[in-house]
């Protein structure tokens, strides 16, 4: 994260705002001190007043000023303090739904990029990861929006979310836990639909879509193989060949074993 550039943009936008959204001088100090602590890394501790400015007051900024705010939130997701906002009965619902809404409103611009990357960063820490996974139906709709973007970074972030959902789905279904076949099929549907139309410039996103399907296959193999059937009907193996150099020959070979 370019913290200096991010701070400059936040202060620039703040100067353009009026009450009640505009940060006063004391609140600006709290903001800049919070950013300075993020630069330090995961050992830093934040005052309640700093978190209040970042996560409460700035949450209400108008949409045309939100992209650096979401980018700041994205940076906070790499710090363990972010888990405080994904505990309790709410489990971060207000933030996740707001960011997904912003992604839907502007999937092809800077706001959409920051929003998609925020959702991807939700999977860094366990508390946040399982709070996000609990809302996987919402997240997967956001993934579909992101993968339809004209912006490469948005598609790559969306595909990262798809892979992260597949990983948590695998982790949370160790026998005798039940396999969520419906979620697996939704992930596969989205991944295959994207791979069917992915171009050479989409290689990073395509790699993650392939890895998402590969992550589903071990549990799918023991549960009737509907994902394999979907992959066969959707031409997945042909698209795997198109992106094999990006995925890696060894991983591609492992995937093909499930289709024998």
C-alpha positions in Angstrom: 0.0 0.0 0.0 1.3 3.5 -0.9 0.3 5.0 2.4 1.7 8.5 1.6 -0.4 8.6 -1.6 -3.4 7.2 0.2 -3.2 9.8 3.0 -2.7 12.6 0.4 -5.9 11.6 -1.4 -7.9 11.2 1.8 -6.9 14.7 3.0 -7.6 16.1 -0.5 -11.1 14.7 -0.4 -11.7 15.8 3.1 -10.9 19.4 2.1 -13.7 19.1 -0.5 -16.3 17.9 2.0 -18.7 20.0 4.2 -20.2 19.2 7.5 -21.2 16.7 8.9 -18.8 14.5 6.8 -15.7 16.8 6.9 -13.1 15.8 9.5 -12.1 18.5 11.9 -8.4 19.2 12.7 -8.5 16.8 15.7 -10.0 14.1 13.6 -7.5 14.6 10.8 -4.8 14.1 13.4 -6.4 10.8 14.5 -6.5 9.7 10.8 -2.9 10.5 10.1 -1.7 8.8 13.3 -3.7 5.7 12.4 -2.1 5.6 8.9 1.3 6.1 10.5 0.7 3.1 12.8 -0.4 1.0 9.8 3.0 1.7 8.2 4.6 0.2 11.3 2.9 -3.1 10.9 1.0 -5.7 12.9 2.5 -4.8 16.2 0.9 -1.3 16.3 -2.0 -0.5 18.6 -4.8 1.9 17.8 -6.7 4.3 20.0 -10.5 4.2 20.0 -10.6 7.7 18.7 -8.5 6.7 15.7 -10.7 3.7 14.9 -13.8 5.9 15.4 -12.7 8.3 12.6 -11.7 5.5 10.2 -14.5 3.1 10.7 -17.4 5.2 11.8 -17.2 8.8 10.6 -15.5 8.1 7.2 -18.0 5.2 6.6 -20.5 7.9 5.9 -18.5 9.8 3.3 -20.4 10.2 -0.1 -19.8 7.6 -2.7 -17.6 9.8 -5.0 -15.2 10.2 -2.1 -15.2 6.6 -0.9 -12.5 4.8 -2.9 -9.6 5.9 -0.7 -11.6 5.1 2.4 -12.2 1.6 1.2 -8.6 1.3 0.3 -7.7 2.3 3.8 -10.1 -0.3 5.2 -8.4 -2.8 2.9 -5.0 -2.0 4.4 -6.5 -2.4 7.9 -7.6 -6.0 6.9 -3.9 -6.9 6.9 -3.7 -5.9 10.6 -5.2 -8.1 13.4 -7.2 -5.1 14.8 -9.5 -5.6 11.9 -10.9 -8.7 13.5 -12.6 -6.5 16.1 -15.1 -5.6 13.4 -16.0 -9.2 12.5 -16.9 -10.5 15.9 -20.3 -10.6 17.7 -23.7 -11.0 16.2 -23.1 -8.6 13.3 -19.8 -10.1 12.2 -19.0 -7.2 9.9 -22.2 -7.3 7.9 -22.5 -3.6 7.7 -19.1 -3.2 6.2 -19.3 -6.2 3.8 -22.7 -5.2 2.4 -21.6 -1.6 2.0 -18.4 -2.5 0.1 -20.3 -5.0 -2.1 -22.8 -2.3 -2.9 -20.0 0.0 -3.9 -18.5 -2.7 -6.1 -21.9 -3.2 -7.8 -22.2 0.6 -8.4 -18.8 1.1 -9.9 -17.2 -2.2 -11.0 -15.0 -0.7 -13.7 -13.3 2.2 -11.8 -11.0 2.8 -8.8 -13.8 2.3 -6.3 -14.6 -1.1 -7.8 -11.0 -2.1 -7.6 -10.6 -1.0 -4.0 -13.9 -2.8 -3.1 -13.0 -6.0 -4.8 -9.5 -6.0 -3.2 -11.1 -5.3 0.2 -13.3 -8.4 -0.1 -10.3 -10.5 -1.1 -8.4 -9.2 2.0 -11.2 -10.4 4.2 -9.6 -13.8 4.1 -6.3 -12.9 5.8 -7.3 -13.5 9.4 -9.4 -16.4 10.6 -12.1 -14.3 12.4 -12.7 -12.2 9.3 -12.4 -15.2 7.0 -15.2 -17.1 8.6 -17.4 -14.0 9.0 -17.0 -13.5 5.2 -17.6 -17.2 4.5 -20.8 -17.0 6.5 -22.0 -14.5 3.9 -20.7 -16.5 0.9 -23.9 -16.1 -1.1 -23.5 -12.4 -1.0 -19.8 -12.6 -1.7 -20.3 -14.8 -4.7 -22.7 -12.4 -6.3 -20.0 -9.8 -5.8 -17.5 -12.1 -7.5 -19.8 -12.3 -10.5 -19.9 -8.5 -10.7 -16.1 -8.3 -10.3 -15.4 -11.0 -13.0 -17.6 -9.0 -15.4 -15.5 -5.8 -14.9 -13.4 -4.3 -17.7 -10.7 -3.6 -15.2 -8.0 -6.4 -14.9 -7.3 -5.7 -11.2 -11.0 -6.1 -10.3 -11.3 -9.4 -12.1 -8.1 -10.7 -10.4 -9.4 -9.7 -7.0 -12.8 -11.3 -7.7 -11.2 -14.5 -8.7 -9.1 -14.4 -5.5 -12.3 -14.2 -3.5 -13.6 -17.2 -5.5 -10.5 -19.2 -4.6 -10.7 -18.1 -1.0 -14.3 -19.3 -0.7 -13.3 -22.6 -2.2 -10.5 -23.0 0.3 -12.6 -22.3 3.3 -15.3 -24.5 1.9 -12.8 -27.3 1.8 -11.3 -26.5 5.2 -14.8 -26.4 6.9 -16.0 -29.7 5.5 -13.5 -32.2 6.8 -15.5 -35.5 7.4 -17.7 -36.1 9.2 -18.7 -32.5 8.5 -21.2 -32.1 5.7 -20.0 -31.0 2.3 -21.9 -27.9 1.0 -22.5 -29.2 -2.5 -24.7 -26.3 -3.5 -21.9 -23.8 -2.6 -19.4 -25.9 -4.5 -21.6 -25.9 -7.6 -22.0 -22.1 -7.4 -18.3 -21.6 -7.2 -17.8 -24.0 -10.1 -20.5 -22.3 -12.2 -18.9 -18.9 -11.7 -15.4 -20.2 -12.4 -16.3 -22.1 -15.6 -18.4 -19.2 -16.9 -15.4 -16.9 -16.5 -12.9 -19.3 -18.0 -15.2 -19.8 -21.1 -14.7 -16.2 -22.0 -11.4 -15.3 -20.4 -8.7 -13.8 -22.7 -4.9 -13.8 -22.5 -4.9 -10.6 -20.5 -7.1 -12.3 -17.9 -4.4 -14.9 -17.0 -4.0 -13.9 -13.4 -7.8 -14.2 -12.8 -8.0 -17.3 -14.8 -5.3 -19.0 -12.8 -7.3 -18.3 -9.6 -10.5 -19.6 -11.2 -8.7 -22.9 -12.1 -7.3 -23.2 -8.6 -10.7 -22.7 -7.2 -12.1 -25.6 -9.2 -9.0 -27.7 -8.3 -9.7 -27.0 -4.6 -13.3 -28.3 -4.9 -12.4 -31.6 -6.6 -11.2 -33.7 -3.7 -14.4 -33.3 -1.7 -16.5 -33.4 -4.9 -14.9 -36.8 -5.7 -16.4 -38.3 -2.6 -19.8 -36.7 -3.0 -21.1 -37.8 -6.4 -18.8 -35.7 -8.6 -21.3 -33.1 -9.8 -18.5 -30.5 -10.1 -16.6 -32.9 -12.4 -19.8 -33.3 -14.5 -20.2 -29.6 -14.7 -16.6 -29.1 -15.7 -16.9 -31.7 -18.5 -20.1 -30.1 -19.9 -18.6 -26.6 -19.6 -15.4 -27.4 -21.5 -13.2 -26.9 -18.5 -10.3 -29.2 -19.5 -9.9 -27.3 -22.8 -9.7 -24.0 -21.0 -7.3 -25.5 -18.5 -5.0 -26.3 -21.4 -5.2 -22.6 -22.5 -4.0 -21.4 -19.1 -1.7 -24.3 -18.1 1.5 -22.3 -18.3 0.0 -19.9 -15.7 -1.5 -22.6 -13.5 1.6 -24.9 -13.6 2.0 -28.2 -15.3 2.1 -30.2 -12.1 -1.1 -28.7 -10.7 -2.8 -29.1 -14.1 -1.8 -32.8 -14.1 -3.2 -33.3 -10.6 -6.5 -31.7 -11.7 -6.8 -34.0 -14.7 -6.5 -37.1 -12.5 -10.1 -36.3 -11.2 -11.4 -36.6 -14.7 -10.2 -40.2 -15.5 
